[in-house]
Amino acid sequence: MNYFELYNIPVSLQPDQQVVKQRFYELSRKYHPDFYSNASEDEQADVLEKSSAVNKAFKVFSNPDETVKYVLQQKGLLEEEEKYQLPPQFLMEMMELNEAALEQEKASVQQQVSNIQNEIYEPVKAIMENYQEGVTFKEELLQVKEYYFKKKYLNRILEGLA
């Protein structure tokens, strides 16, 4: 059972956070191990596994990047330790940004990173916001995959500034 089925919500790149929280609280109560203290060992193990999955799913759904990663993995488009080849032009831009980070104020570089994040999001914005299971094409998800890796690269730059 995947996290979307567990939470009984539609597969989405941007799940509704209010629904996610509501389902998290419902499922946390339903599968709380304390309520199964008199159950058989098998039932207790099953509940513990489901409780763990509820918590992991909430962690994924609460982080937009992790949600994108999860959906891409579910679709077989992303492997755990995949070495994705970003476009050379993007990598050159990142080299320049890294050099600027050494010479400029952090705030200036953070603003540049923010601008680039907005820039790379724009082409996939409609896909991200309007994703529908069985309707969104694989090619569109591959665009989201490239966006995911670019954003991941930018996040590492931001972490280096901290």
C-alpha positions as CSV (number, residue, x, y, z in Angstrom):
1,M,0.0,0.0,0.0
2,N,1.5,3.4,-1.0
3,Y,1.1,6.5,1.1
4,F,-1.7,8.0,-1.0
5,E,-3.7,4.8,-0.6
6,L,-2.9,4.7,3.2
7,Y,-4.1,8.3,3.6
8,N,-7.0,7.7,1.1
9,I,-6.1,10.8,-0.9
10,P,-5.6,11.3,-4.6
11,V,-2.0,11.0,-5.9
12,S,-0.7,14.5,-6.1
13,L,2.5,16.4,-6.4
14,Q,1.1,19.0,-4.0
15,P,-1.4,17.3,-1.7
16,D,-3.8,19.5,0.3
17,Q,-2.0,20.0,3.6
18,Q,-5.2,20.4,5.6
19,V,-6.5,17.1,4.3
20,V,-3.1,15.5,5.0
21,K,-3.1,16.8,8.6
22,Q,-6.7,15.6,9.1
23,R,-5.9,12.1,7.8
24,F,-2.7,12.0,9.8
25,Y,-4.6,12.6,13.1
26,E,-7.3,10.2,12.1
27,L,-4.9,7.4,11.2
28,S,-2.6,8.1,14.2
29,R,-5.6,7.5,16.5
30,K,-6.8,4.5,14.5
31,Y,-3.4,2.8,14.5
32,H,-2.0,3.9,17.9
33,P,-0.2,0.9,19.4
34,D,-1.6,1.6,22.9
35,F,-5.1,0.7,21.7
36,Y,-3.9,-2.7,20.6
37,S,-2.1,-3.8,23.8
38,N,-4.5,-6.8,24.3
39,A,-4.4,-7.8,20.6
40,S,-2.4,-10.8,19.3
41,E,1.3,-10.4,18.5
42,D,0.5,-10.5,14.8
43,E,-2.1,-7.7,15.1
44,Q,0.3,-5.6,17.3
45,A,3.1,-6.0,14.7
46,D,0.6,-5.0,11.9
47,V,-0.6,-2.0,13.8
48,L,3.0,-0.9,14.6
49,E,3.9,-1.2,10.9
50,K,0.9,0.9,9.9
51,S,1.6,3.4,12.6
52,S,5.2,3.8,11.3
53,A,3.9,4.1,7.7
54,V,1.4,6.8,8.8
55,N,4.3,8.8,10.3
56,K,6.6,8.3,7.3
57,A,3.8,9.4,4.9
58,F,3.2,12.5,7.0
59,K,6.9,13.4,6.8
60,V,6.9,12.9,3.1
61,F,3.6,14.8,2.5
62,S,4.8,17.7,4.7
63,N,7.9,18.3,2.6
64,P,7.1,19.4,-1.1
65,D,10.5,18.1,-2.4
66,E,10.0,14.7,-0.7
67,T,6.5,14.5,-2.1
68,V,7.8,15.0,-5.6
69,K,10.5,12.5,-5.0
70,Y,8.0,9.9,-3.7
71,V,5.6,10.3,-6.7
72,L,8.5,10.0,-9.2
73,Q,9.7,6.9,-7.4
74,Q,6.2,5.4,-7.4
75,K,6.1,6.0,-11.1
76,G,9.4,4.3,-11.6
77,L,11.0,7.5,-12.9
78,L,13.4,8.0,-10.0
79,E,15.8,5.6,-8.3
80,E,17.0,6.2,-4.7
81,E,20.7,7.0,-5.4
82,E,20.2,8.1,-9.0
83,K,23.0,10.2,-10.6
84,Y,21.0,12.5,-12.8
85,Q,22.8,14.4,-15.5
86,L,21.7,18.1,-15.4
87,P,22.0,20.3,-18.5
88,P,25.5,21.8,-19.0
89,Q,24.1,25.3,-19.2
90,F,22.5,24.9,-15.8
91,L,25.7,23.5,-14.3
92,M,27.7,26.5,-15.7
93,E,25.2,28.9,-14.1
94,M,25.6,27.0,-10.8
95,M,29.4,27.3,-11.0
96,E,29.1,31.0,-11.5
97,L,26.7,31.2,-8.6
98,N,29.1,29.2,-6.3
99,E,31.9,31.6,-7.3
100,A,29.6,34.6,-6.5
101,A,28.9,33.0,-3.1
102,L,32.5,33.3,-2.3
103,E,32.7,36.9,-3.3
104,Q,29.3,38.4,-2.5
105,E,27.1,38.8,0.5
106,K,25.0,35.8,1.5
107,A,21.8,37.8,1.1
108,S,22.7,38.7,-2.5
109,V,23.4,35.0,-3.4
110,Q,20.3,33.9,-1.6
111,Q,18.2,36.3,-3.7
112,Q,19.9,34.9,-6.8
113,V,19.1,31.4,-5.8
114,S,15.5,32.4,-5.1
115,N,15.2,33.9,-8.5
116,I,16.6,30.8,-10.2
117,Q,14.2,28.6,-8.2
118,N,11.3,30.7,-9.5
119,E,12.7,30.5,-13.0
120,I,13.0,26.7,-12.9
121,Y,9.6,26.2,-11.3
122,E,7.7,28.2,-14.0
123,P,7.9,25.6,-16.8
124,V,6.6,22.8,-14.4
125,K,4.1,25.0,-12.4
126,A,1.0,23.8,-14.3
127,I,2.2,20.1,-14.1
128,M,2.8,20.4,-10.4
129,E,-0.5,22.1,-9.7
130,N,-2.7,20.1,-12.0
131,Y,-1.2,16.6,-11.8
132,Q,-3.8,13.9,-12.3
133,E,-3.2,10.2,-12.0
134,G,-3.6,8.6,-15.4
135,V,-3.9,12.0,-17.2
136,T,-0.4,13.5,-16.7
137,F,2.0,12.2,-19.3
138,K,5.3,10.5,-18.6
139,E,7.1,13.3,-20.5
140,E,5.6,15.9,-18.1
141,L,6.8,13.9,-15.1
142,L,10.2,13.7,-16.6
143,Q,10.2,17.6,-16.7
144,V,9.2,17.5,-13.0
145,K,12.2,15.1,-12.4
146,E,14.6,17.6,-14.0
147,Y,13.1,20.4,-11.9
148,Y,13.5,18.2,-8.7
149,F,17.2,17.7,-9.4
150,K,17.8,21.3,-10.2
151,K,16.0,22.4,-7.0
152,K,18.0,19.8,-5.0
153,Y,21.2,21.4,-6.4
154,L,20.1,24.8,-5.5
155,N,19.1,23.7,-2.0
156,R,22.7,22.4,-1.5
157,I,24.0,25.9,-2.4
158,L,21.7,27.4,0.1
159,E,22.8,25.0,2.8
160,G,26.4,25.9,2.0
161,L,25.6,29.6,2.7
162,A,24.2,28.8,6.1
